Amino acid sequence: MSNKADVAVSYDISNDFFRLWLDERMNYTSGVYDEGPHAPTDSLELAQMNKLAILHDYAHIRPDTRVLDIGCGWGANLQYLAVDRGVREVHGITLSDAQHQEIVRRRIPNVNATVCDYRDYQPPVKFDAIVSICMLEHTATPAQVRAGEHMAVYRDYFRRAHEWTQPGAHFALQTILRNSIPRNRKDIEDMAHITYTMFPGGFALRLAEVMESASRYWEVIEVKTRRLDYLRTCDEWVTRLRRHETEIRERYGDRVFEDYDRYLSACVTAFDKHYVSLAQYSLRRL
Ligand SMILES: C[S@@+](CC[C@H](N)C(=O)[O-])C[C@H]1O[C@@H](n2cnc3c(N)ncnc32)[C@H](O)[C@@H]1O
């Protein structure tokens, strides 16, 4: 799985860098444009709020629900739950020091966020709900996938989530899906750039792998794929990135701009050509 150094490559360049092209709350995962309280919308900001509202409902969260967000990023979902939805106890873990600094900077009430590898996590309470937004992709490395060791890693992730929760708990999960392999050299090289340069240690799962590994511990209640929402989100990200090209080149170097421009453009192609998709799941504890 991605270790701390791998995660630093993906998330620790600079919080101000990500602030330039993500939405204002810094969600680093797909928004939802056509469903949710603000749908339909063309705004990335509102699409991100739709996504968080949908996952809130998938996890059956109420103000007195104790929630854990596994892989909580810069805290967008923690803030949404604690501030916008009045949830009184929200916990989050991330493996990125920079992300944790941003969460602390926000001083969000009722939020307890720590830098912790999920494999070392000792939960202070039993949770009533879990949310995990595009973190499962970090759990098994490409080498583990090639060696056939990945399913045990995914099952272990769902087993831990089961162990950390109360009977009756719900789990709102979002993952990128690996669908098909590109047939031309440029797309193959661009996909390798995303996997090995931008997100070292991570690998997207197939839908069947998520279903099979989750189902020993969690009943799958609902699954919705949202390929076009992620295409639109990446398209917006690359537009915003390019709007800040001069500043990014000056402050972070040409290599950073070029790597991110290539990766985000390749994501648009990958969603467009069905190489990858996105899924959201509502799971109930067995
Ligand atoms: C693509 S980001 C998504 C962040 C956030 N959920 C969002 O929607 O913006 C993946 C997150 O998983 C976290 N992560 C990766 N590996 C981890 C691990 N082993 N333990 C805990 N968190 C991890 C990263 O630190 C990052 O916050």
The ligand as an ORCA input file, in Angstrom:
! r2SCAN-3c Opt
* xyz 0 1
  C      -7.545     10.952     -2.956
  S      -7.302     11.463     -1.277
  C      -8.997     11.740     -0.831
  C      -9.145     12.695      0.293
  C     -10.566     13.004      0.727
  N     -11.294     11.801      1.104
  C     -11.314     13.781     -0.325
  O     -12.386     13.334     -0.768
  O     -10.859     14.865     -0.678
  C      -6.858      9.955     -0.404
  C      -6.671     10.097      1.081
  O      -6.308      8.834      1.640
  C      -5.299      9.046      2.631
  N      -4.532      7.802      2.809
  C      -3.793      7.146      1.890
  N      -3.227      6.055      2.440
  C      -3.614      6.025      3.743
  C      -3.364      5.153      4.834
  N      -2.586      4.093      4.696
  N      -3.957      5.428      6.029
  C      -4.744      6.517      6.177
  N      -5.024      7.381      5.179
  C      -4.463      7.142      3.975
  C      -4.484     10.189      2.082
  O      -3.704     10.778      3.109
  C      -5.597     11.078      1.531
  O      -6.110     11.877      2.570
*
